[in-house]
């Protein structure tokens, strides 16, 4: 149901206020996102201070009166691409300037003869003489090349160019970051995740270029932010409000030129990312020399999921990839080469088959899937498994494509001024007959000693005769997305080219929707089985030992309960910023920069759950059991279990659809209560506004570069939901009518409540770069950052339980994590195209929060208007601190200095190590393990280039990591820990260029068929596997042609 997203200031309760300003239940209406009227103006009081600091620079500038200016553009002569971060300086000086993102440079030099030196990794150095007069501005464009190009039969942009660009940009940066071209590790049209998972300090959940979750420096994705051209974009998981999702599904690699992982942000960047930023930089026509380029890539994917032929998912024979790129530079309105247009269209289809196995599939995330020896009377230290399960995710019928389009328009008003407009659109919409779904098979026995036969032990469990139950689940799982981003800006040079003014505005919107998340099931009681973990590894042998045949649908009944669910979580982001910088040609070159910014975020959480009870013909053996509604008979988990019967998916219209005849279903009074209660309980809204201002300076003192400054940010946020009350008279009652139950459900919610918070932070930053030699650098930096809490933690939600006298509550006053970050690294740039680096980092995090139990105090100011006094309260609190230490090592090299065929060899390897510690205060204690932090991450790969052939063999390793600690077993106080096993992915890629026009790609993913998730627990001094999921192996073919 739709929610109000724009309450007036008087309706928002901030923690400092004692009154709870609320309003009544919000009526149904059209979903709408509107600007929040409580957003304050930008901090005007800071602007005079920043301007004074900026204009004070010229007072210290001691510029020689006898100087001139040399400007120009640097390009790669062979590929035509603009060279960003090429080094330009004078002969005999170690002080070099780096070209900007247009390949432009500007040098202020004394009058007289000068020798300009231009260098770039992998290309031959070029020198040119200039006779400079005082006050004169001279333009000298430079086209670099290499002897390597003369040895190739034709030129195709490949690994060398991408790696050289990354090395040069990292080398010229003032802060610590990792850069990679979009095709550095993947082929054209590959997913963005294919690139990100190879970079130093990065680990992911997923394979084959599909990224489900990302960990920067081992930290969960809530600690990082996804940017596009420096602006955060709206993303949505589709089911809940979330502030910091990192989701690449709505971004096409066709529109992305490169990616940078910013690990140490400077003051001109947002402060909200303790682990770092992932910034996608989009393509521009001005990135290369003028000329029209059109490329088309078409491809086909085949998934090897290792499943039995009875599993209905299949790879369709149709193009799985169509990627079109257009780029041109035009001359318009009397200008020359002044309009650049870059456009892309990308259509991908991926039947992402996921295989699930494990006991947690059947019995949840707690200790419910085993019975402790104290309860089961098994031998000491031998818990008995009472549950097993497996599942299959995939798409039935035709596939659902992801369509992405992007356009970037740049117009040069003059040599000093330009404007740009960028737009991306992502559409994932189900085609007719496309049914994404998952099926699960669950075997459970009661949590009691009587469930097991005598002699059962940890490895071999025999379920007692008639004690077990088999459930099969059929879930229609449709997800659709409509997303777009817009950005527009103006840039102009000031002060004869020594200054630059930038104005940027951006807007993005994401509507991720689950129009159907329908759940049906079938059940068979009175069975028994033997589970033997000594045979089968992750998939223990399970054989039926008694009861009705669990492979025969006649023996099953359709479960009486069904849910038809509709989720959506629309999100919007908007913002604007103004940046002004000026460079002073002083004895020690100085750049001053200042700016202001405002960023807004809004999101709704809308969930409609409708409950039904089966009222059709009894599904007894006499009536054919489940047969009338049978959808599939599957042997799951690579054919090792089953076959098991599964109900046809609801509302698909396929043969056997139980909802084809609505008379089969009714809403009981209890169903009505659940429908109204769950729909109201899951609705929420959140909005926030961040205002920021900064000032920073970048100076060079000989071989030492110093960048320092301050950033200020003010955050205002508010969350809204229906406020729940506790009253046993409001519970479901089967003896009352549907209308009475609906009224009772609504009476659990007193009003639509909005609460907010506001805070500000100062972020200092200091970044040092010392050039020990021309090819050796030492970097040190300090910066402060925060990570804001997830909106779900800030909602004013309360969940009372009258029977247990417990209360779960959100915390609108929760503060963000704050972190002081320290970096130290050493880099040496090698001959050919290569570098070797080593570094360490330390993050000192305060305001760490976690769930804390306490007792609700008495009195009207107890936070709950005097209610719930004496109840047990669980909510997130800022209770502690933590630190994270890490080491990073990186080596990459293209061995272009070797003779003959060997010059085509290349190698890369990077490794990240983490050590953590958390102190949660006296109530909770300390730990050396923080959840979801990966201690070991390793990437490596070999490449070979020869006569148009490119071969890549790459491996990605993510070490074992700690997930969480779960409260102890019911019969004892001991807790247990959950972990995720290490995993290794091996990919092999081939690329062959027949000529400059046609290129063939062949990619082989996950040759090891490793599971991307593989969880286990430590309990009773044993390691117990709980859950694994993987997508199998994949083959992708593609042909790229250039017009």
ZAMARGU-4260 file (C-alpha; in steps of 0.2 Angstrom, whole numbers, plus 5000, padded with zeros to 4 digits):
<rodrens>
0) 5000/5000/5000 | 5006/5018/4996 | 5014/5028/5009 | 5017/5047/5013 | 5035/5052/5009
5) 5034/5070/5012 | 5028/5074/5030 | 5028/5092/5035 | 5042/5098/5047 | 5030/5098/5061
10) 5026/5080/5058 | 5044/5074/5060 | 5050/5070/5077 | 5069/5072/5080 | 5077/5064/5095
15) 5079/5080/5104 | 5061/5083/5105 | 5050/5076/5119 | 5034/5076/5109 | 5029/5062/5098
20) 5021/5071/5083 | 5011/5058/5073 | 4997/5056/5062 | 4983/5043/5059 | 4983/5029/5047
25) 4987/5034/5029 | 4974/5030/5016 | 4977/5020/5001 | 4982/5030/4986 | 4994/5032/4971
30) 5012/5029/4974 | 5022/5045/4973 | 5039/5052/4977 | 5040/5070/4980 | 5054/5082/4986
35) 5055/5083/5005 | 5050/5101/5011 | 5060/5099/5027 | 5077/5099/5017 | 5087/5115/5023
40) 5096/5127/5012 | 5115/5124/5009 | 5125/5131/5023 | 5127/5149/5018 | 5137/5153/5033
45) 5152/5143/5027 | 5153/5151/5009 | 5162/5167/5014 | 5175/5157/5024 | 5178/5145/5009
50) 5179/5160/4997 | 5192/5169/5008 | 5202/5154/5009 | 5202/5151/4991 | 5206/5169/4986
55) 5220/5170/4999 | 5231/5159/4987 | 5236/5173/4975 | 5243/5183/4990 | 5257/5169/4992
60) 5260/5167/4973 | 5277/5173/4967 | 5275/5170/4949 | 5289/5175/4938 | 5284/5190/4926
65) 5294/5182/4912 | 5284/5166/4909 | 5274/5158/4895 | 5262/5144/4894 | 5263/5128/4884
70) 5247/5118/4881 | 5242/5103/4871 | 5233/5086/4870 | 5241/5069/4871 | 5234/5054/4862
75) 5239/5036/4857 | 5244/5038/4839 | 5239/5020/4835 | 5223/5018/4844 | 5217/5036/4843
80) 5212/5036/4861 | 5215/5051/4872 | 5229/5048/4885 | 5223/5053/4903 | 5237/5054/4916
85) 5251/5055/4903 | 5266/5064/4911 | 5272/5080/4904 | 5287/5091/4910 | 5303/5098/4906
90) 5320/5089/4903 | 5330/5087/4919 | 5315/5089/4931 | 5307/5076/4941 | 5291/5087/4943
95) 5279/5082/4930 | 5261/5087/4927 | 5248/5074/4922 | 5235/5076/4908 | 5217/5078/4913
100) 5203/5067/4907 | 5203/5076/4890 | 5221/5072/4888 | 5226/5090/4890 | 5241/5098/4899
105) 5246/5116/4904 | 5263/5120/4908 | 5269/5138/4915 | 5287/5139/4910 | 5301/5153/4910
110) 5304/5161/4893 | 5317/5154/4882 | 5321/5137/4874 | 5312/5123/4883 | 5312/5104/4880
115) 5296/5096/4884 | 5296/5078/4889 | 5280/5067/4887 | 5279/5049/4894 | 5267/5035/4896
120) 5268/5017/4902 | 5270/5006/4887 | 5274/5019/4874 | 5290/5027/4869 | 5295/5044/4877
125) 5294/5059/4866 | 5303/5075/4867 | 5300/5092/4858 | 5308/5108/4858 | 5299/5125/4861
130) 5305/5143/4860 | 5294/5152/4873 | 5292/5171/4874 | 5285/5180/4889 | 5266/5181/4890
135) 5265/5169/4875 | 5254/5153/4875 | 5259/5139/4863 | 5250/5123/4859 | 5259/5107/4856
140) 5249/5091/4853 | 5258/5075/4855 | 5255/5058/4848 | 5264/5044/4856 | 5267/5027/4849
145) 5278/5011/4852 | 5289/4999/4842 | 5277/4985/4848 | 5263/4992/4836 | 5275/4990/4821
150) 5277/4971/4825 | 5258/4968/4826 | 5250/4964/4809 | 5236/4976/4814 | 5231/4986/4830
155) 5217/4981/4842 | 5215/4989/4859 | 5219/4976/4871 | 5226/4971/4888 | 5241/4982/4886
160) 5232/4998/4884 | 5220/4995/4898 | 5234/4990/4910 | 5245/5005/4905 | 5230/5017/4908
165) 5227/5010/4925 | 5246/5011/4930 | 5247/5029/4924 | 5232/5035/4933 | 5236/5027/4949
170) 5254/5034/4948 | 5247/5052/4945 | 5234/5051/4959 | 5236/5060/4976 | 5227/5047/4985
175) 5226/5028/4986 | 5215/5020/4972 | 5214/5006/4960 | 5210/5009/4942 | 5205/4997/4928
180) 5198/4998/4910 | 5182/4989/4907 | 5190/4976/4896 | 5205/4974/4906 | 5200/4956/4912
185) 5184/4953/4902 | 5178/4954/4884 | 5166/4967/4877 | 5149/4966/4883 | 5154/4956/4899
190) 5146/4961/4915 | 5154/4975/4926 | 5156/4962/4940 | 5168/4953/4928 | 5180/4967/4931
195) 5178/4972/4949 | 5181/4954/4956 | 5199/4954/4949 | 5205/4970/4958 | 5216/4971/4973
200) 5206/4971/4989 | 5190/4965/4981 | 5180/4949/4985 | 5163/4945/4979 | 5148/4933/4980
205) 5144/4927/4963 | 5153/4920/4947 | 5153/4922/4928 | 5153/4941/4930 | 5137/4941/4940
210) 5140/4949/4957 | 5127/4946/4971 | 5137/4955/4985 | 5154/4964/4985 | 5167/4966/4999
215) 5179/4980/4998 | 5194/4977/5008 | 5184/4962/5016 | 5170/4974/5022 | 5152/4971/5018
220) 5144/4981/5005 | 5135/4993/5017 | 5153/5000/5020 | 5155/5005/5002 | 5146/5016/4989
225) 5143/5014/4971 | 5145/5030/4960 | 5143/5034/4942 | 5154/5048/4936 | 5156/5053/4955
230) 5138/5053/4959 | 5129/5040/4969 | 5115/5032/4960 | 5098/5025/4966 | 5098/5007/4968
235) 5085/4995/4976 | 5084/4977/4981 | 5065/4978/4978 | 5059/4973/4995 | 5065/4985/5008
240) 5072/5002/5011 | 5091/5002/5010 | 5104/5016/5009 | 5120/5009/5003 | 5116/4995/4991
245) 5129/4991/4978 | 5120/4983/4964 | 5128/4981/4946 | 5113/4973/4938 | 5106/4990/4932
250) 5123/4995/4924 | 5128/4990/4907 | 5147/4988/4904 | 5143/4994/4886 | 5142/5012/4893
255) 5157/5011/4905 | 5175/5015/4900 | 5183/5011/4917 | 5181/5008/4935 | 5191/5015/4950
260) 5191/5009/4968 | 5194/5024/4979 | 5201/5018/4995 | 5207/5034/5002 | 5194/5048/4998
265) 5200/5066/4996 | 5190/5081/5004 | 5181/5084/4988 | 5173/5067/4989 | 5158/5061/5000
270) 5162/5055/5017 | 5150/5041/5017 | 5161/5025/5014 | 5173/5018/5026 | 5179/5004/5015
275) 5179/5015/4999 | 5170/5020/4983 | 5167/5011/4967 | 5166/5024/4954 | 5160/5019/4936
280) 5166/5031/4923 | 5156/5032/4907 | 5162/5033/4889 | 5163/5049/4880 | 5166/5053/4862
285) 5180/5065/4866 | 5190/5050/4874 | 5197/5047/4857 | 5202/5056/4841 | 5188/5062/4830
290) 5180/5049/4818 | 5164/5038/4818 | 5165/5021/4826 | 5151/5008/4827 | 5154/4991/4835
295) 5142/4977/4837 | 5144/4962/4848 | 5133/4947/4847 | 5135/4932/4859 | 5127/4916/4865
300) 5129/4908/4883 | 5127/4891/4888 | 5125/4886/4907 | 5132/4869/4913 | 5122/4867/4929
305) 5126/4849/4932 | 5108/4845/4935 | 5097/4830/4931 | 5087/4831/4915 | 5071/4831/4925
310) 5075/4849/4931 | 5065/4860/4919 | 5077/4875/4918 | 5087/4876/4901 | 5097/4887/4891
315) 5087/4894/4876 | 5095/4894/4859 | 5094/4913/4856 | 5107/4927/4857 | 5111/4930/4875
320) 5121/4946/4871 | 5118/4961/4859 | 5129/4976/4862 | 5130/4991/4850 | 5141/5006/4853
325) 5141/5022/4843 | 5154/5036/4845 | 5157/5051/4834 | 5164/5069/4835 | 5155/5081/4824
330) 5157/5099/4819 | 5142/5110/4822 | 5137/5128/4823 | 5152/5134/4814 | 5164/5125/4826
335) 5176/5111/4823 | 5175/5094/4831 | 5165/5102/4845 | 5151/5090/4847 | 5154/5072/4854
340) 5141/5059/4855 | 5143/5042/4863 | 5128/5030/4863 | 5126/5012/4868 | 5113/4998/4869
345) 5115/4982/4878 | 5104/4967/4879 | 5108/4952/4889 | 5099/4936/4894 | 5106/4925/4908
350) 5097/4910/4914 | 5105/4911/4931 | 5103/4893/4937 | 5107/4892/4956 | 5109/4875/4965
355) 5105/4875/4983 | 5110/4861/4996 | 5110/4860/5014 | 5101/4857/5030 | 5098/4876/5033
360) 5087/4876/5017 | 5075/4865/5027 | 5075/4872/5044 | 5081/4890/5044 | 5096/4899/5050
365) 5097/4894/5069 | 5101/4878/5077 | 5084/4871/5072 | 5091/4858/5059 | 5100/4847/5073
370) 5095/4840/5090 | 5109/4842/5103 | 5115/4826/5112 | 5107/4831/5128 | 5090/4830/5120
375) 5093/4816/5108 | 5102/4804/5120 | 5116/4802/5106 | 5134/4800/5111 | 5142/4815/5119
380) 5148/4828/5106 | 5137/4820/5092 | 5122/4831/5087 | 5110/4823/5076 | 5103/4830/5060
385) 5085/4831/5059 | 5083/4840/5043 | 5090/4840/5025 | 5085/4850/5010 | 5090/4855/4992
390) 5084/4868/4980 | 5084/4874/4962 | 5083/4892/4955 | 5081/4897/4937 | 5069/4902/4923
395) 5056/4892/4915 | 5051/4895/4897 | 5057/4910/4888 | 5070/4921/4896 | 5069/4938/4903
400) 5081/4950/4895 | 5090/4965/4903 | 5090/4980/4892 | 5102/4995/4895 | 5104/5011/4884
405) 5115/5025/4887 | 5120/5041/4879 | 5133/5054/4883 | 5133/5071/4874 | 5147/5084/4876
410) 5147/5101/4867 | 5162/5113/4867 | 5155/5130/4868 | 5172/5137/4865 | 5190/5132/4869
415) 5187/5136/4887 | 5169/5131/4890 | 5158/5115/4888 | 5142/5107/4893 | 5137/5089/4894
420) 5122/5078/4896 | 5122/5060/4901 | 5107/5047/4902 | 5106/5029/4906 | 5090/5018/4906
425) 5089/5000/4912 | 5073/4989/4909 | 5071/4972/4915 | 5053/4966/4911 | 5046/4949/4910
430) 5042/4942/4893 | 5027/4932/4890 | 5030/4914/4896 | 5045/4919/4906 | 5043/4912/4924
435) 5058/4914/4935 | 5056/4902/4950 | 5063/4891/4963 | 5059/4874/4970 | 5064/4867/4986
440) 5063/4849/4994 | 5063/4849/5013 | 5064/4834/5024 | 5062/4837/5043 | 5058/4827/5059
445) 5053/4833/5076 | 5066/4841/5087 | 5065/4826/5100 | 5074/4810/5105 | 5060/4800/5098
450) 5063/4806/5080 | 5079/4795/5079 | 5082/4776/5079 | 5094/4769/5092 | 5112/4769/5086
455) 5111/4786/5076 | 5126/4796/5077 | 5134/4812/5069 | 5138/4803/5053 | 5124/4791/5051
460) 5106/4796/5056 | 5091/4785/5055 | 5074/4793/5057 | 5062/4783/5067 | 5047/4775/5057
465) 5034/4787/5053 | 5043/4802/5061 | 5047/4812/5046 | 5039/4824/5034 | 5043/4829/5016
470) 5038/4846/5010 | 5041/4853/4992 | 5039/4871/4988 | 5035/4879/4972 | 5039/4898/4971
475) 5036/4910/4957 | 5049/4923/4959 | 5047/4937/4946 | 5058/4953/4948 | 5057/4968/4936
480) 5067/4984/4936 | 5064/5001/4928 | 5079/5012/4932 | 5087/5028/4924 | 5100/5041/4928
485) 5102/5059/4922 | 5117/5070/4924 | 5120/5087/4916 | 5134/5100/4919 | 5144/5115/4913
490) 5163/5117/4914 | 5172/5133/4910 | 5190/5138/4912 | 5194/5154/4922 | 5209/5166/4924
495) 5217/5163/4907 | 5216/5144/4910 | 5223/5142/4927 | 5205/5140/4935 | 5191/5129/4932
500) 5173/5130/4937 | 5161/5115/4937 | 5143/5114/4940 | 5134/5097/4940 | 5116/5091/4943
505) 5110/5073/4944 | 5095/5063/4946 | 5092/5044/4947 | 5077/5033/4949 | 5075/5015/4952
510) 5059/5005/4953 | 5063/4987/4957 | 5047/4977/4959 | 5042/4959/4963 | 5025/4958/4955
515) 5023/4940/4959 | 5032/4931/4973 | 5019/4917/4975 | 5022/4902/4986 | 5014/4885/4985
520) 5018/4868/4993 | 5015/4850/4995 | 5017/4838/5010 | 5019/4820/5014 | 5019/4814/5032
525) 5024/4798/5040 | 5041/4794/5031 | 5058/4789/5037 | 5075/4790/5030 | 5094/4786/5033
530) 5106/4801/5031 | 5124/4795/5028 | 5137/4809/5028 | 5151/4797/5026 | 5146/4796/5008
535) 5143/4811/4997 | 5153/4826/5004 | 5142/4841/5003 | 5128/4830/4997 | 5126/4816/5009
540) 5117/4800/5004 | 5099/4800/5009 | 5088/4785/5006 | 5070/4782/5011 | 5068/4768/5024
545) 5050/4768/5027 | 5032/4776/5024 | 5023/4780/5008 | 5034/4782/4992 | 5040/4800/4992
550) 5043/4800/4974 | 5024/4796/4970 | 5013/4812/4969 | 4998/4802/4974 | 5004/4801/4992
555) 5005/4820/4993 | 4993/4833/4998 | 4993/4851/4992 | 4997/4862/5007 | 4982/4872/5013
560) 4992/4888/5015 | 4997/4899/5001 | 5004/4916/4999 | 5003/4928/4984 | 5015/4942/4987
565) 5019/4959/4979 | 5035/4968/4984 | 5041/4985/4978 | 5054/4998/4985 | 5055/5013/4973
570) 5070/5024/4976 | 5076/5041/4970 | 5092/5051/4972 | 5095/5069/4966 | 5109/5081/4969
575) 5119/5096/4963 | 5137/5102/4966 | 5148/5117/4962 | 5167/5115/4962 | 5179/5129/4959
580) 5198/5127/4957 | 5213/5137/4953 | 5231/5133/4950 | 5245/5145/4955 | 5262/5145/4946
585) 5272/5148/4962 | 5289/5142/4967 | 5280/5127/4974 | 5265/5124/4962 | 5249/5125/4971
590) 5231/5121/4967 | 5216/5127/4978 | 5199/5119/4976 | 5182/5122/4985 | 5164/5117/4983
595) 5147/5114/4989 | 5135/5100/4987 | 5118/5094/4991 | 5112/5076/4989 | 5094/5069/4992
600) 5088/5051/4994 | 5070/5045/4995 | 5063/5027/4996 | 5047/5018/5000 | 5045/5000/5005
605) 5028/4993/5000 | 5023/4975/5003 | 5006/4967/5000 | 5004/4949/5006 | 4988/4940/5003
610) 4985/4923/5012 | 4974/4909/5005 | 4968/4892/5011 | 4965/4878/4999 | 4946/4874/4998
615) 4946/4863/4983 | 4944/4844/4981 | 4953/4834/4994 | 4970/4829/4988 | 4969/4811/4995
620) 4976/4796/4986 | 4959/4791/4981 | 4958/4808/4971 | 4975/4806/4964 | 4984/4816/4978
625) 4994/4830/4970 | 4993/4823/4952 | 4979/4836/4946 | 4991/4850/4951 | 5008/4842/4947
630) 5020/4853/4939 | 5036/4844/4939 | 5044/4828/4945 | 5062/4832/4949 | 5078/4823/4954
635) 5087/4837/4963 | 5105/4841/4968 | 5113/4834/4952 | 5101/4820/4952 | 5106/4813/4969
640) 5089/4815/4978 | 5072/4811/4972 | 5062/4812/4961 | 5050/4823/4971 | 5034/4830/4965
645) 5032/4849/4964 | 5015/4859/4963 | 5013/4869/4947 | 5018/4887/4949 | 5003/4899/4954
650) 4995/4911/4942 | 5006/4905/4927 | 4992/4897/4917 | 5003/4882/4915 | 4995/4865/4915
655) 4990/4860/4933 | 4990/4878/4940 | 4980/4877/4956 | 4975/4895/4954 | 4968/4893/4937
660) 4952/4889/4946 | 4950/4902/4960 | 4936/4891/4968 | 4950/4880/4974 | 4955/4894/4986
665) 4947/4905/5000 | 4952/4917/5013 | 4948/4911/5030 | 4945/4924/5044 | 4963/4920/5050
670) 4970/4923/5032 | 4961/4940/5031 | 4970/4945/5048 | 4987/4939/5041 | 4984/4949/5025
675) 4980/4965/5033 | 4992/4964/5047 | 5007/4959/5037 | 5004/4971/5023 | 5003/4986/5036
680) 5018/4979/5046 | 5029/4979/5031 | 5026/4997/5024 | 5039/5010/5027 | 5047/5026/5020
685) 5063/5035/5022 | 5071/5051/5016 | 5088/5060/5019 | 5097/5076/5014 | 5115/5078/5015
690) 5123/5096/5013 | 5142/5097/5011 | 5155/5110/5009 | 5174/5108/5007 | 5191/5117/5004
695) 5207/5108/5000 | 5224/5112/4993 | 5236/5102/4982 | 5255/5108/4983 | 5271/5101/4977
700) 5287/5104/4986 | 5300/5097/4975 | 5298/5078/4976 | 5285/5079/4989 | 5266/5081/4985
705) 5254/5087/4998 | 5235/5087/4997 | 5226/5092/5012 | 5209/5099/5017 | 5193/5098/5026
710) 5175/5093/5022 | 5159/5097/5032 | 5143/5087/5030 | 5126/5089/5038 | 5114/5074/5038
715) 5095/5075/5040 | 5085/5059/5039 | 5068/5053/5044 | 5059/5036/5043 | 5041/5032/5043
720) 5030/5017/5047 | 5014/5012/5055 | 5016/5011/5074 | 5012/4995/5082 | 5003/4992/5098
725) 5002/4977/5109 | 4985/4970/5114 | 4980/4952/5115 | 4963/4956/5109 | 4970/4961/5092
730) 4976/4944/5088 | 4968/4933/5075 | 4953/4924/5080 | 4946/4910/5069 | 4929/4911/5077
735) 4926/4928/5072 | 4921/4934/5054 | 4933/4940/5041 | 4928/4958/5043 | 4930/4957/5062
740) 4948/4950/5060 | 4952/4963/5047 | 4947/4976/5060 | 4957/4967/5074 | 4972/4967/5062
745) 4971/4986/5059 | 4969/4989/5078 | 4987/4983/5080 | 4993/4999/5072 | 4989/5016/5080
750) 4996/5029/5068 | 5008/5032/5054 | 5023/5039/5063 | 5038/5049/5057 | 5054/5051/5067
755) 5070/5059/5061 | 5088/5063/5066 | 5101/5076/5061 | 5120/5077/5064 | 5135/5084/5056
760) 5153/5079/5054 | 5170/5087/5049 | 5181/5076/5038 | 5200/5081/5038 | 5211/5073/5025
765) 5230/5073/5022 | 5238/5064/5007 | 5257/5063/5004 | 5266/5057/4989 | 5285/5056/4989
770) 5294/5052/4973 | 5310/5043/4978 | 5315/5041/4960 | 5307/5043/4943 | 5299/5026/4945
775) 5297/5024/4964 | 5284/5032/4975 | 5279/5031/4994 | 5262/5036/4999 | 5255/5040/5016
780) 5237/5047/5020 | 5225/5050/5034 | 5206/5053/5031 | 5190/5052/5041 | 5175/5044/5035
785) 5158/5037/5041 | 5145/5024/5036 | 5127/5029/5039 | 5116/5016/5047 | 5104/5006/5035
790) 5087/5014/5035 | 5079/4998/5041 | 5088/5002/5058 | 5082/5020/5058 | 5064/5017/5056
795) 5053/5020/5072 | 5046/5002/5071 | 5042/4992/5086 | 5037/4974/5086 | 5028/4969/5103
800) 5025/4952/5109 | 5012/4952/5122 | 5015/4933/5127 | 5033/4934/5130 | 5034/4953/5135
805) 5047/4957/5123 | 5049/4972/5111 | 5060/4974/5096 | 5063/4992/5091 | 5071/5002/5078
810) 5082/5017/5083 | 5080/5033/5074 | 5094/5041/5085 | 5107/5028/5079 | 5123/5036/5074
815) 5134/5032/5060 | 5150/5022/5061 | 5165/5034/5061 | 5182/5029/5056 | 5200/5037/5056
820) 5209/5029/5041 | 5228/5028/5039 | 5237/5022/5023 | 5255/5018/5019 | 5261/5011/5003
825) 5276/5008/4992 | 5275/5007/4973 | 5288/5004/4960 | 5284/5005/4941 | 5293/4992/4930
830) 5300/4992/4913 | 5287/4988/4899 | 5270/4990/4907 | 5270/4985/4925 | 5271/4989/4943
835) 5274/4981/4960 | 5267/4988/4976 | 5264/4984/4994 | 5254/4994/5007 | 5246/4993/5024
840) 5230/5001/5031 | 5222/5004/5048 | 5204/5009/5051 | 5199/5014/5069 | 5180/5013/5069
845) 5170/5021/5083 | 5151/5021/5086 | 5150/5003/5081 | 5133/4996/5083 | 5124/4980/5086
850) 5108/4973/5094 | 5108/4975/5113 | 5095/4968/5125 | 5089/4979/5139 | 5074/4982/5150
855) 5062/4996/5146 | 5061/5009/5160 | 5046/5016/5168 | 5039/5033/5166 | 5032/5044/5152
860) 5049/5048/5144 | 5054/5030/5142 | 5054/5032/5123 | 5038/5023/5121 | 5026/5035/5129
865) 5026/5026/5145 | 5021/5009/5138 | 5030/4993/5139 | 5039/4996/5156 | 5048/4981/5162
870) 5048/4972/5145 | 5064/4965/5137 | 5069/4977/5123 | 5080/4972/5108 | 5087/4986/5097
875) 5103/4992/5089 | 5114/5003/5099 | 5130/5012/5097 | 5140/5002/5110 | 5158/4999/5105
880) 5173/5001/5093 | 5183/4991/5081 | 5198/4991/5071 | 5203/4984/5055 | 5221/4981/5050
885) 5226/4976/5032 | 5240/4972/5020 | 5239/4973/5001 | 5251/4967/4988 | 5250/4970/4970
890) 5261/4965/4955 | 5257/4966/4936 | 5268/4966/4921 | 5267/4965/4902 | 5284/4958/4897
895) 5286/4968/4882 | 5304/4969/4885 | 5307/4951/4881 | 5312/4945/4863 | 5301/4937/4850
900) 5285/4928/4854 | 5288/4930/4873 | 5285/4949/4873 | 5266/4944/4872 | 5267/4936/4890
905) 5258/4945/4905 | 5255/4941/4923 | 5246/4949/4937 | 5243/4944/4956 | 5236/4953/4971
910) 5233/4948/4989 | 5224/4956/5003 | 5225/4951/5021 | 5214/4958/5036 | 5215/4957/5054
915) 5201/4963/5065 | 5196/4967/5083 | 5179/4973/5090 | 5175/4979/5108 | 5156/4980/5111
920) 5158/4986/5129 | 5155/4977/5146 | 5138/4970/5142 | 5144/4961/5126 | 5163/4960/5127
925) 5176/4960/5114 | 5181/4949/5099 | 5195/4947/5086 | 5182/4942/5073 | 5170/4955/5065
930) 5156/4948/5054 | 5157/4947/5035 | 5176/4952/5034 | 5186/4941/5023 | 5204/4939/5030
935) 5212/4932/5014 | 5208/4938/4996 | 5219/4933/4981 | 5218/4936/4962 | 5230/4930/4949
940) 5231/4927/4930 | 5242/4924/4915 | 5239/4932/4898 | 5247/4929/4881 | 5246/4941/4865
945) 5252/4935/4848 | 5246/4940/4831 | 5228/4945/4836 | 5226/4930/4848 | 5224/4935/4867
950) 5223/4921/4880 | 5218/4924/4898 | 5219/4912/4912 | 5213/4919/4929 | 5209/4914/4946
955) 5199/4922/4961 | 5201/4915/4978 | 5191/4921/4993 | 5196/4914/5010 | 5186/4907/5024
960) 5177/4921/5034 | 5166/4922/5050 | 5148/4926/5047 | 5140/4927/5065 | 5138/4920/5082
965) 5121/4912/5086 | 5113/4912/5103 | 5116/4895/5112 | 5105/4880/5112 | 5089/4879/5122
970) 5097/4866/5134 | 5114/4875/5137 | 5121/4892/5137 | 5135/4889/5124 | 5134/4899/5107
975) 5140/4893/5091 | 5148/4901/5076 | 5144/4901/5058 | 5157/4903/5044 | 5159/4903/5025
980) 5171/4891/5017 | 5184/4897/5005 | 5181/4896/4987 | 5191/4897/4971 | 5185/4902/4954
985) 5195/4898/4938 | 5190/4906/4921 | 5198/4904/4904 | 5196/4917/4890 | 5201/4917/4872
990) 5200/4932/4860 | 5205/4932/4842 | 5205/4946/4830 | 5204/4941/4812 | 5208/4958/4807
995) 5203/4976/4813 | 5185/4973/4809 | 5181/4956/4817 | 5185/4949/4834 | 5180/4932/4841
1000) 5178/4929/4860 | 5176/4913/4869 | 5174/4913/4888 | 5174/4898/4900 | 5168/4903/4918
1005) 5170/4893/4934 | 5180/4878/4927 | 5181/4871/4945 | 5162/4871/4947 | 5165/4879/4965
1010) 5151/4885/4975 | 5150/4903/4978 | 5142/4901/4995 | 5147/4887/5006 | 5142/4889/5025
1015) 5146/4878/5040 | 5145/4880/5059 | 5156/4875/5073 | 5146/4865/5086 | 5151/4852/5099
1020) 5169/4853/5093 | 5163/4848/5076 | 5162/4856/5059 | 5144/4854/5052 | 5140/4859/5034
1025) 5124/4869/5033 | 5121/4877/5016 | 5129/4879/4999 | 5124/4888/4983 | 5132/4889/4966
1030) 5128/4893/4947 | 5138/4879/4939 | 5150/4883/4924 | 5146/4893/4909 | 5152/4895/4891
1035) 5150/4912/4882 | 5153/4915/4864 | 5154/4932/4856 | 5158/4940/4839 | 5162/4959/4838
1040) 5162/4968/4822 | 5168/4986/4819 | 5160/4998/4806
</rodrens>
